[in-house]
């Protein structure tokens, strides 16, 4: 009975670790310029200068780290659409994302992509050695300056 528990635990650990480090490889193309300004499957309007992509099954809003192994350039894109609808492609990138990966000239490239997870950082609260006050500049309502209270 105890042995079964350890086998089950090991099985779940392997599945969790595999999903953390999983990476997919496939062909990526990019959106045609005539699609600029059209609505995506998730709702927002596609803009050619946004860092977005289309994937068949990943949930909308998923962040992907996409890497071009030919030149080692990598970007982070957000899934906002469904597609591509040609079977040989796995991702459709926005024009800006394709430009960042240098795949515009060829039209497509083999890319590696994985889920992009931001690592939460723990910050310590540090106290200033002197009292602080925040002041607002008169010309710009969105700017704040930290000044010594003296």
Secondary structure as UniProt FT lines:
FT   HELIX           2..20
FT   STRAND          24..30
FT   HELIX           33..35
FT   TURN            36..37
FT   TURN            41..42
FT   TURN            48..49
FT   STRAND          52..54
FT   TURN            60..61
FT   STRAND          63..68
FT   TURN            69..72
FT   STRAND          73..81
FT   TURN            87..88
FT   STRAND          89..93
FT   HELIX           95..100
FT   TURN            101..102
FT   TURN            104..106
FT   STRAND          108..115
FT   STRAND          132..136
FT   TURN            141..142
FT   STRAND          144..148
//
